[in-house]
Amino acid sequence: MSQASTTFAPSHRAPRLHLVARVTAAVLGGYAFAWGLIATGASLMFAAGMGFHDAEFLASLLGVLAFLVAFLWAIAARRLWLVWTVLLGGGALLAVTGSLVQSALV
């Protein structure tokens, strides 16, 4: 005779929401961080005397690498809240820094 189980079946919704949150953090957070890094890097390199297009190209190259690192870290990290905090907070801080440097140049 089989006995009915008293345990509840795990919700299939929670792992899916966690996966969606992690992928969203990887894509959007990584984009925000890379965008801030590109803005800050290009403006600082231009302020240091590098040509605008050279600074823009080098900052974009570093931004692509930063996006790759941020994306992989967001997928591998244990704490999702830390990923969101670092990527969005760091991206916002870098974007503000880049904007301040750009406004000082003009």
C-alpha positions in Angstrom: 0.0 0.0 0.0 1.3 3.4 -0.8 1.1 6.2 1.6 0.3 9.7 0.6 3.1 12.1 1.0 2.7 15.0 3.4 5.3 17.2 1.8 4.4 19.8 -0.6 5.7 19.9 -4.1 8.2 22.7 -4.6 7.0 25.6 -6.5 8.2 25.8 -10.1 7.7 29.6 -10.0 10.4 30.5 -7.5 13.4 29.1 -9.5 12.1 30.7 -12.7 11.7 34.1 -11.0 15.2 33.8 -9.6 16.6 32.9 -13.0 14.8 35.8 -14.6 16.1 38.2 -11.9 19.6 36.9 -12.4 19.6 37.2 -16.2 18.0 40.6 -15.9 20.7 41.7 -13.5 23.4 40.3 -15.8 22.1 42.1 -18.9 20.7 45.4 -17.6 23.1 45.8 -14.7 26.0 44.8 -16.9 24.9 47.3 -19.5 24.5 50.1 -17.0 27.9 49.4 -15.5 29.6 49.2 -18.9 27.9 52.4 -20.1 29.0 54.3 -17.0 32.6 52.9 -17.4 32.6 54.0 -21.0 31.4 57.5 -20.2 33.8 58.0 -17.4 36.8 56.4 -19.2 36.3 58.4 -22.4 35.9 61.7 -20.6 38.9 61.1 -18.3 41.1 60.0 -21.2 40.1 63.0 -23.2 40.7 65.3 -20.3 44.2 63.7 -20.0 45.0 64.8 -23.5 44.1 61.7 -25.6 42.3 62.4 -28.9 38.5 62.2 -28.6 38.0 59.3 -31.0 41.0 57.3 -29.6 39.6 57.8 -26.0 36.1 56.8 -27.2 37.4 53.7 -28.9 39.6 52.6 -26.0 36.8 53.2 -23.5 34.4 51.3 -25.6 36.8 48.4 -25.8 37.2 48.4 -22.0 33.4 48.7 -21.7 32.9 45.5 -23.7 35.3 43.6 -21.5 33.7 45.1 -18.4 30.3 43.9 -19.7 31.6 40.4 -20.2 33.1 40.3 -16.7 29.9 41.8 -15.1 27.7 39.4 -17.0 29.7 36.3 -16.0 29.9 37.5 -12.4 26.2 38.1 -12.2 25.5 34.6 -13.4 28.0 33.0 -11.0 27.5 35.2 -7.9 25.8 33.7 -4.8 24.1 36.8 -3.6 21.8 38.4 -6.2 21.2 41.6 -4.1 25.0 42.2 -4.2 25.0 41.9 -8.0 22.2 44.4 -8.3 23.8 46.8 -5.8 27.3 46.7 -7.4 26.2 46.9 -11.0 23.5 49.5 -10.8 25.1 51.5 -8.0 28.5 51.4 -9.7 27.0 52.1 -13.1 25.2 55.2 -11.7 28.3 56.4 -9.8 30.4 56.0 -13.0 27.8 57.7 -15.1 27.6 60.7 -12.7 31.4 60.9 -12.6 31.6 60.8 -16.4 28.9 63.6 -16.6 30.8 65.7 -14.1 34.1 65.4 -16.0 32.4 66.1 -19.3 30.7 69.3 -17.9 34.1 70.4 -16.5 35.6 70.0 -20.0 33.0 72.2 -21.7 
